[in-house]
Amino acid sequence: MRIRFALSDRISTGAFAALWVFLSVFCAAAPAAASETFNLPDFAFEDGSVLPDLRIAYDTKGTLSPARDNAILLMPGATGDPADGMGQDFPRYTIRDMMEAQQALVSRGLGIARLRALVGLSMGSFVALEWGIHHPDSVASLILLAPSPKADAGFRLTIDLISTVIALDPEWQGGRYAHNPVEGLRHAGMLMYPWVVSSAYLERSSARDLAKDLDDSAKTFGSWDANALVLRFAAYRAHDVAAPFEGDMRVALARVAAPTLVLANASDRLVGVDGARRVRDGIRQATYAEIPSDLGHRAVRALPGTPEGNFIDRQIRGFLATLMNRAGN
């Protein structure tokens, strides 16, 4: 099973003297077209399953300082990749499983004891938040875009509907298909689309633009391997940082020691702002801002040069600059 991450162009790598690490693939077989690969033997999942050889592919940009203290790790949200062939036999992994594998790459594979910053975008922010909770001493700062400490009822229902639509494709065959159920995936993408934008955005968009957006969403989902998508979204559905702490959210969030920037958007119907505000209220050193936009969840993916992208850029640059100034005093 592969999980792809990529570098965001939002922050210029030239703005900070840093090594940027962006994860490419998390899988059980040899990944294709990867720059470097870290092998993690006998990886134990939360459900007790053990994968004899978990391989994580990654890319880096920049130069690691002699003190190995200038690394920034970026975790974007869900993107698709072909599966490696395990399909339904791949362990049912969780957000914490993803986090622990990635933390092993950084600490054991790259020999980095402490990240300068950990950036999580959308569902990547779920992983970054878990990292801050379970490895608080290994990260100097967190930047969370559209985070939540728990998948809420609306989010869970959306994922259930997506999985159901895929399963209705005759090609699905209980997940043991000979041919990827592309039509089911495309319909799942169209179902997902209204949740990643806002009503205001839909109202102001032309029929032509909406048709293009729908087709783009269908194509994106259609590029996934169905098992990869279903298992990944199941991990997002089960997201709950309080689970290891007897359901006490305050205890979980209080473990985050790093200064944290939380960015959300009030028009986000997929993740919403309630979760982001809970993160803000539960972390001692939290800075919070809401992106002024009617783009919904897509606001956190806004490109540089757009009003939303420029707002995010200013917030992140200001946050990191403040931290650098503190470190210099």
C-alpha positions as a LaTeX table, in Angstrom:
\begin{tabular}{lrrr}
\hline
Residue & $x$ (\AA) & $y$ (\AA) & $z$ (\AA) \\
\hline
Met1 & 0.00 & 0.00 & 0.00 \\
Arg2 & 1.45 & 3.33 & $-1.00$ \\
Ile3 & 0.95 & 6.70 & 0.57 \\
Arg4 & 2.29 & 9.67 & $-1.36$ \\
Phe5 & 3.50 & 12.95 & 0.03 \\
Ala6 & 5.01 & 15.86 & $-1.90$ \\
Leu7 & 6.66 & 19.21 & $-1.37$ \\
Ser8 & 4.36 & 22.22 & $-1.17$ \\
Asp9 & 5.51 & 25.23 & $-3.20$ \\
Arg10 & 3.80 & 27.54 & $-0.74$ \\
Ile11 & 6.97 & 28.21 & 1.27 \\
Ser12 & 10.07 & 29.10 & $-0.68$ \\
Thr13 & 12.86 & 26.75 & 0.28 \\
Gly14 & 15.25 & 29.63 & $-0.16$ \\
Ala15 & 13.58 & 31.57 & 2.64 \\
Phe16 & 15.06 & 29.36 & 5.36 \\
Ala17 & 18.35 & 27.51 & 5.62 \\
Ala18 & 16.83 & 24.10 & 6.01 \\
Leu19 & 16.72 & 20.52 & 4.82 \\
Trp20 & 13.21 & 19.88 & 3.48 \\
Val21 & 12.05 & 16.27 & 3.71 \\
Phe22 & 8.99 & 15.16 & 1.79 \\
Leu23 & 7.79 & 11.61 & 1.99 \\
Ser24 & 6.98 & 9.86 & $-1.27$ \\
Val25 & 5.77 & 6.33 & $-0.59$ \\
Phe26 & 4.82 & 4.10 & 2.35 \\
Cys27 & 4.50 & 0.55 & 1.09 \\
Ala28 & 5.21 & $-3.14$ & 1.45 \\
Ala29 & 6.98 & $-3.62$ & $-1.86$ \\
Ala30 & 9.82 & $-1.86$ & $-3.61$ \\
Pro31 & 8.50 & 1.59 & $-4.58$ \\
Ala32 & 8.91 & 2.85 & $-8.11$ \\
Ala33 & 10.63 & 6.07 & $-9.13$ \\
Ala34 & 11.64 & 6.99 & $-5.60$ \\
Ser35 & 14.73 & 9.01 & $-4.81$ \\
Glu36 & 15.64 & 7.15 & $-1.62$ \\
Thr37 & 14.13 & 4.32 & 0.39 \\
Phe38 & 14.19 & 3.47 & 4.08 \\
Asn39 & 13.45 & $-0.13$ & 5.08 \\
Leu40 & 11.68 & $-0.71$ & 8.36 \\
Pro41 & 11.75 & $-4.41$ & 9.32 \\
Asp42 & 9.00 & $-6.09$ & 11.34 \\
Phe43 & 6.82 & $-3.01$ & 11.64 \\
Ala44 & 4.09 & $-3.62$ & 14.23 \\
Phe45 & 0.71 & $-2.02$ & 13.60 \\
Glu46 & $-1.75$ & $-0.98$ & 16.28 \\
Asp47 & $-4.00$ & $-3.94$ & 15.51 \\
Gly48 & $-1.14$ & $-6.37$ & 16.23 \\
Ser49 & $-0.30$ & $-7.13$ & 12.59 \\
Val50 & 3.37 & $-7.18$ & 11.66 \\
Leu51 & 4.74 & $-6.36$ & 8.22 \\
Pro52 & 8.16 & $-8.01$ & 7.71 \\
Asp53 & 9.47 & $-5.24$ & 5.47 \\
Leu54 & 7.86 & $-1.80$ & 5.37 \\
Arg55 & 9.52 & 0.55 & 2.90 \\
Ile56 & 9.26 & 4.31 & 2.99 \\
Ala57 & 10.45 & 6.32 & $-0.01$ \\
Tyr58 & 11.26 & 9.97 & 0.39 \\
Asp59 & 12.91 & 12.96 & $-1.23$ \\
Thr60 & 14.91 & 15.80 & 0.28 \\
Lys61 & 15.83 & 19.30 & $-0.80$ \\
Gly62 & 18.45 & 21.50 & 0.79 \\
Thr63 & 21.33 & 20.70 & 3.10 \\
Leu64 & 21.28 & 19.22 & 6.58 \\
Ser65 & 23.27 & 21.33 & 9.01 \\
Pro66 & 26.25 & 19.82 & 10.89 \\
Ala67 & 24.09 & 19.85 & 14.02 \\
Arg68 & 21.28 & 18.08 & 12.12 \\
Asp69 & 18.78 & 20.57 & 13.50 \\
Asn70 & 17.36 & 22.32 & 10.43 \\
Ala71 & 15.05 & 19.67 & 8.92 \\
Ile72 & 11.45 & 20.52 & 7.99 \\
Leu73 & 9.09 & 17.65 & 7.17 \\
Leu74 & 6.04 & 18.24 & 4.98 \\
Met75 & 2.96 & 16.00 & 5.04 \\
Pro76 & 0.25 & 16.94 & 2.53 \\
Gly77 & $-3.15$ & 15.27 & 2.66 \\
Ala78 & $-4.59$ & 12.39 & 0.69 \\
Thr79 & $-3.24$ & 11.71 & $-2.77$ \\
Gly80 & $-3.47$ & 8.54 & $-4.78$ \\
Asp81 & $-1.04$ & 5.90 & $-5.98$ \\
Pro82 & $-1.23$ & 2.42 & $-7.46$ \\
Ala83 & $-1.23$ & $-0.33$ & $-4.85$ \\
Asp84 & 1.63 & $-2.77$ & $-4.45$ \\
Gly85 & $-0.50$ & $-5.87$ & $-4.80$ \\
Met86 & $-1.41$ & $-6.68$ & $-1.17$ \\
Gly87 & $-4.88$ & $-5.16$ & $-1.49$ \\
Gln88 & $-7.24$ & $-6.36$ & 1.23 \\
Asp89 & $-4.40$ & $-8.32$ & 2.84 \\
Phe90 & $-2.60$ & $-5.13$ & 3.84 \\
Pro91 & $-3.00$ & $-4.44$ & 7.60 \\
Arg92 & $-5.77$ & $-2.03$ & 8.66 \\
Tyr93 & $-3.49$ & 0.82 & 9.60 \\
Thr94 & $-4.27$ & 3.93 & 11.62 \\
Ile95 & $-3.11$ & 7.53 & 11.63 \\
Arg96 & $-0.78$ & 6.61 & 14.50 \\
Asp97 & 0.68 & 3.76 & 12.43 \\
Met98 & 1.44 & 6.24 & 9.65 \\
Met99 & 3.00 & 8.61 & 12.16 \\
Glu100 & 5.18 & 5.97 & 13.81 \\
Ala101 & 6.53 & 4.76 & 10.47 \\
Gln102 & 7.37 & 8.29 & 9.41 \\
Gln103 & 8.92 & 9.09 & 12.78 \\
Ala104 & 11.13 & 6.01 & 12.40 \\
Leu105 & 12.27 & 7.26 & 9.01 \\
Val106 & 13.27 & 10.64 & 10.46 \\
Ser107 & 14.90 & 9.39 & 13.66 \\
Arg108 & 16.43 & 6.09 & 12.53 \\
Gly109 & 16.68 & 6.49 & 8.78 \\
Leu110 & 17.87 & 10.09 & 8.61 \\
Gly111 & 19.41 & 10.32 & 12.07 \\
Ile112 & 17.43 & 13.47 & 12.92 \\
Ala113 & 16.53 & 13.67 & 16.59 \\
Arg114 & 14.49 & 16.87 & 16.36 \\
Leu115 & 12.71 & 18.52 & 13.44 \\
Arg116 & 12.79 & 22.28 & 13.11 \\
Ala117 & 9.19 & 22.15 & 11.88 \\
Leu118 & 6.55 & 19.59 & 10.96 \\
Val119 & 3.96 & 20.80 & 8.45 \\
Gly120 & 0.68 & 18.91 & 8.02 \\
Leu121 & $-1.85$ & 19.80 & 5.34 \\
Ser122 & $-5.45$ & 18.62 & 5.55 \\
Met123 & $-5.42$ & 14.98 & 6.63 \\
Gly124 & $-1.64$ & 15.21 & 6.85 \\
Ser125 & $-2.29$ & 17.49 & 9.81 \\
Phe126 & $-3.90$ & 14.51 & 11.60 \\
Val127 & $-0.56$ & 12.69 & 11.32 \\
Ala128 & 1.44 & 15.75 & 12.38 \\
Leu129 & $-0.79$ & 16.28 & 15.43 \\
Glu130 & $-0.29$ & 12.66 & 16.53 \\
Trp131 & 3.45 & 13.16 & 16.15 \\
Gly132 & 3.37 & 16.21 & 18.42 \\
Ile133 & 1.43 & 14.22 & 21.00 \\
His134 & 3.49 & 11.02 & 21.03 \\
His135 & 6.94 & 12.42 & 20.27 \\
Pro136 & 6.78 & 15.94 & 21.73 \\
Asp137 & 10.54 & 16.29 & 22.17 \\
Ser138 & 11.29 & 15.45 & 18.54 \\
Val139 & 9.72 & 18.51 & 16.93 \\
Ala140 & 10.45 & 22.20 & 17.56 \\
Ser141 & 7.28 & 23.53 & 15.91 \\
Leu142 & 4.06 & 22.34 & 14.28 \\
Ile143 & 2.14 & 23.92 & 11.40 \\
Leu144 & $-1.33$ & 22.40 & 11.02 \\
Leu145 & $-3.63$ & 23.33 & 8.15 \\
Ala146 & $-7.26$ & 22.18 & 8.61 \\
Pro147 & $-6.54$ & 19.92 & 11.60 \\
Ser148 & $-8.95$ & 18.13 & 13.90 \\
Pro149 & $-8.28$ & 15.99 & 16.96 \\
Lys150 & $-11.05$ & 13.58 & 15.94 \\
Ala151 & $-13.05$ & 12.69 & 12.85 \\
Asp152 & $-16.53$ & 14.08 & 13.49 \\
Ala153 & $-19.85$ & 12.43 & 12.58 \\
Gly154 & $-20.22$ & 14.29 & 9.29 \\
Phe155 & $-16.71$ & 13.36 & 8.18 \\
Arg156 & $-17.26$ & 9.72 & 9.13 \\
Leu157 & $-20.54$ & 9.58 & 7.23 \\
Thr158 & $-18.91$ & 11.07 & 4.13 \\
Ile159 & $-16.25$ & 8.37 & 4.19 \\
Asp160 & $-18.87$ & 5.66 & 4.70 \\
Leu161 & $-20.75$ & 6.90 & 1.63 \\
Ile162 & $-17.57$ & 7.02 & $-0.44$ \\
Ser163 & $-16.73$ & 3.43 & 0.49 \\
Thr164 & $-20.31$ & 2.34 & $-0.28$ \\
Val165 & $-20.27$ & 3.95 & $-3.73$ \\
Ile166 & $-17.02$ & 2.15 & $-4.58$ \\
Ala167 & $-18.42$ & $-1.16$ & $-3.32$ \\
Leu168 & $-21.47$ & $-0.77$ & $-5.59$ \\
Asp169 & $-19.23$ & $-1.03$ & $-8.65$ \\
Pro170 & $-19.52$ & $-4.67$ & $-9.88$ \\
Glu171 & $-15.77$ & $-4.67$ & $-10.46$ \\
Trp172 & $-15.13$ & $-4.21$ & $-6.71$ \\
Gln173 & $-15.57$ & $-7.89$ & $-5.88$ \\
Gly174 & $-15.16$ & $-7.36$ & $-2.16$ \\
Gly175 & $-11.83$ & $-5.67$ & $-2.73$ \\
Arg176 & $-10.31$ & $-8.69$ & $-4.49$ \\
Tyr177 & $-10.81$ & $-7.36$ & $-7.97$ \\
Ala178 & $-9.12$ & $-8.29$ & $-11.22$ \\
His179 & $-9.74$ & $-4.80$ & $-12.60$ \\
Asn180 & $-9.66$ & $-1.59$ & $-10.60$ \\
Pro181 & $-13.29$ & $-0.39$ & $-10.12$ \\
Val182 & $-12.69$ & 2.93 & $-11.84$ \\
Glu183 & $-16.35$ & 3.86 & $-12.31$ \\
Gly184 & $-17.01$ & 3.41 & $-8.59$ \\
Leu185 & $-13.97$ & 5.53 & $-7.82$ \\
Arg186 & $-15.09$ & 8.25 & $-10.22$ \\
His187 & $-18.54$ & 8.38 & $-8.65$ \\
Ala188 & $-16.91$ & 8.52 & $-5.21$ \\
Gly189 & $-14.93$ & 11.55 & $-6.39$ \\
Met190 & $-18.10$ & 13.28 & $-7.55$ \\
Leu191 & $-19.75$ & 12.49 & $-4.22$ \\
Met192 & $-16.79$ & 13.96 & $-2.36$ \\
Tyr193 & $-16.71$ & 17.19 & $-4.34$ \\
Pro194 & $-19.52$ & 19.15 & $-2.60$ \\
Trp195 & $-17.84$ & 18.52 & 0.75 \\
Val196 & $-14.54$ & 20.13 & $-0.23$ \\
Val197 & $-16.14$ & 23.40 & $-1.34$ \\
Ser198 & $-18.73$ & 25.69 & 0.26 \\
Ser199 & $-22.30$ & 26.58 & $-0.64$ \\
Ala200 & $-21.17$ & 30.13 & $-1.39$ \\
Tyr201 & $-18.57$ & 28.82 & $-3.83$ \\
Leu202 & $-21.16$ & 26.65 & $-5.56$ \\
Glu203 & $-23.55$ & 29.61 & $-5.82$ \\
Arg204 & $-21.00$ & 31.87 & $-7.51$ \\
Ser205 & $-19.56$ & 29.27 & $-9.86$ \\
Ser206 & $-20.80$ & 28.85 & $-13.41$ \\
Ala207 & $-22.26$ & 25.57 & $-14.60$ \\
Arg208 & $-19.24$ & 25.15 & $-16.83$ \\
Asp209 & $-16.80$ & 25.61 & $-13.95$ \\
Leu210 & $-18.75$ & 23.22 & $-11.74$ \\
Ala211 & $-18.78$ & 20.58 & $-14.47$ \\
Lys212 & $-15.01$ & 20.91 & $-14.82$ \\
Asp213 & $-14.53$ & 20.70 & $-11.04$ \\
Leu214 & $-16.68$ & 17.56 & $-10.88$ \\
Asp215 & $-14.79$ & 15.95 & $-13.73$ \\
Asp216 & $-11.44$ & 16.81 & $-12.12$ \\
Ser217 & $-12.57$ & 15.27 & $-8.83$ \\
Ala218 & $-13.76$ & 12.15 & $-10.64$ \\
Lys219 & $-10.43$ & 11.84 & $-12.48$ \\
Thr220 & $-8.44$ & 12.29 & $-9.27$ \\
Phe221 & $-10.35$ & 9.54 & $-7.48$ \\
Gly222 & $-10.25$ & 7.37 & $-10.59$ \\
Ser223 & $-6.45$ & 7.46 & $-10.50$ \\
Trp224 & $-6.39$ & 5.74 & $-7.10$ \\
Asp225 & $-6.18$ & 2.03 & $-6.56$ \\
Ala226 & $-9.51$ & 1.30 & $-4.87$ \\
Asn227 & $-8.06$ & $-0.67$ & $-1.96$ \\
Ala228 & $-5.49$ & 2.05 & $-1.35$ \\
Leu229 & $-8.25$ & 4.65 & $-1.11$ \\
Val230 & $-10.61$ & 2.59 & 1.03 \\
Leu231 & $-7.92$ & 1.62 & 3.55 \\
Arg232 & $-6.52$ & 5.15 & 3.69 \\
Phe233 & $-9.89$ & 6.75 & 4.23 \\
Ala234 & $-10.70$ & 4.14 & 6.87 \\
Ala235 & $-7.64$ & 5.37 & 8.79 \\
Tyr236 & $-8.88$ & 8.95 & 8.52 \\
Arg237 & $-12.37$ & 7.88 & 9.63 \\
Ala238 & $-11.00$ & 6.30 & 12.81 \\
His239 & $-8.86$ & 9.32 & 13.70 \\
Asp240 & $-9.08$ & 10.15 & 17.40 \\
Val241 & $-6.06$ & 11.45 & 19.29 \\
Ala242 & $-7.78$ & 10.72 & 22.62 \\
Ala243 & $-8.09$ & 6.96 & 22.02 \\
Pro244 & $-4.77$ & 6.05 & 23.74 \\
Phe245 & $-5.66$ & 8.32 & 26.68 \\
Glu246 & $-8.94$ & 6.73 & 27.76 \\
Gly247 & $-10.87$ & 9.19 & 25.64 \\
Asp248 & $-9.52$ & 12.28 & 27.39 \\
Met249 & $-8.90$ & 14.85 & 24.65 \\
Arg250 & $-7.45$ & 17.41 & 27.06 \\
Val251 & $-4.78$ & 15.00 & 28.24 \\
Ala252 & $-3.83$ & 14.11 & 24.66 \\
Leu253 & $-3.54$ & 17.71 & 23.42 \\
Ala254 & $-1.72$ & 18.86 & 26.55 \\
Arg255 & 1.17 & 16.59 & 25.58 \\
Val256 & 2.05 & 18.84 & 22.62 \\
Ala257 & 5.00 & 20.94 & 23.75 \\
Ala258 & 5.92 & 22.63 & 20.48 \\
Pro259 & 4.71 & 26.09 & 19.42 \\
Thr260 & 1.91 & 25.35 & 16.98 \\
Leu261 & 0.35 & 27.34 & 14.16 \\
Val262 & $-3.25$ & 26.29 & 13.45 \\
Leu263 & $-4.87$ & 27.47 & 10.21 \\
Ala264 & $-8.51$ & 26.75 & 9.42 \\
Asn265 & $-11.30$ & 28.04 & 7.21 \\
Ala266 & $-14.81$ & 28.78 & 8.45 \\
Ser267 & $-16.33$ & 27.67 & 5.13 \\
Asp268 & $-14.73$ & 24.19 & 5.38 \\
Arg269 & $-17.54$ & 21.62 & 5.33 \\
Leu270 & $-15.31$ & 18.54 & 5.27 \\
Val271 & $-13.22$ & 19.05 & 8.40 \\
Gly272 & $-14.77$ & 22.25 & 9.78 \\
Val273 & $-13.33$ & 24.70 & 12.28 \\
Asp274 & $-14.63$ & 23.19 & 15.51 \\
Gly275 & $-11.84$ & 20.63 & 15.56 \\
Ala276 & $-9.21$ & 23.26 & 14.77 \\
Arg277 & $-10.48$ & 25.40 & 17.61 \\
Arg278 & $-10.28$ & 22.45 & 19.98 \\
Val279 & $-6.67$ & 21.94 & 18.91 \\
Arg280 & $-6.01$ & 25.65 & 19.51 \\
Asp281 & $-7.59$ & 25.54 & 22.96 \\
Gly282 & $-5.83$ & 22.32 & 23.98 \\
Ile283 & $-2.26$ & 23.20 & 23.00 \\
Arg284 & $-0.39$ & 25.53 & 25.33 \\
Gln285 & 1.60 & 27.42 & 22.70 \\
Ala286 & $-0.94$ & 27.69 & 19.88 \\
Thr287 & $-1.31$ & 30.48 & 17.34 \\
Tyr288 & $-4.61$ & 30.43 & 15.47 \\
Ala289 & $-5.89$ & 32.10 & 12.30 \\
Glu290 & $-8.81$ & 31.51 & 9.94 \\
Ile291 & $-8.32$ & 31.82 & 6.20 \\
Pro292 & $-10.78$ & 34.36 & 4.77 \\
Ser293 & $-12.31$ & 32.38 & 1.91 \\
Asp294 & $-15.41$ & 30.69 & 0.54 \\
Leu295 & $-13.34$ & 27.91 & $-1.07$ \\
Gly296 & $-14.18$ & 25.47 & 1.71 \\
His297 & $-11.66$ & 22.75 & 2.45 \\
Arg298 & $-9.83$ & 23.60 & $-0.76$ \\
Ala299 & $-8.70$ & 26.90 & 0.76 \\
Val300 & $-5.82$ & 25.17 & 2.53 \\
Arg301 & $-4.57$ & 23.98 & $-0.87$ \\
Ala302 & $-4.73$ & 27.41 & $-2.47$ \\
Leu303 & $-1.88$ & 28.20 & $-4.83$ \\
Pro304 & 0.66 & 30.95 & $-4.21$ \\
Gly305 & $-0.49$ & 34.21 & $-5.73$ \\
Thr306 & $-4.13$ & 33.70 & $-4.79$ \\
Pro307 & $-5.65$ & 35.63 & $-1.85$ \\
Glu308 & $-5.88$ & 32.42 & 0.20 \\
Gly309 & $-2.40$ & 31.27 & $-0.77$ \\
Asn310 & $-0.91$ & 34.65 & 0.09 \\
Phe311 & $-2.69$ & 34.68 & 3.46 \\
Ile312 & $-1.34$ & 31.23 & 4.32 \\
Asp313 & 2.14 & 32.22 & 3.16 \\
Arg314 & 2.16 & 35.29 & 5.41 \\
Gln315 & 0.97 & 33.32 & 8.41 \\
Ile316 & 3.56 & 30.57 & 8.00 \\
Arg317 & 6.43 & 32.95 & 7.27 \\
Gly318 & 5.53 & 35.13 & 10.25 \\
Phe319 & 5.23 & 32.13 & 12.55 \\
Leu320 & 8.60 & 30.65 & 11.54 \\
Ala321 & 10.29 & 34.03 & 11.63 \\
Thr322 & 9.03 & 34.61 & 15.17 \\
Leu323 & 10.42 & 31.27 & 16.27 \\
Met324 & 13.77 & 31.99 & 14.63 \\
Asn325 & 13.93 & 35.37 & 16.37 \\
Arg326 & 13.21 & 33.75 & 19.72 \\
Ala327 & 15.95 & 31.21 & 19.14 \\
Gly328 & 18.38 & 34.02 & 18.34 \\
Asn329 & 17.68 & 35.89 & 21.58 \\
\hline
\end{tabular}
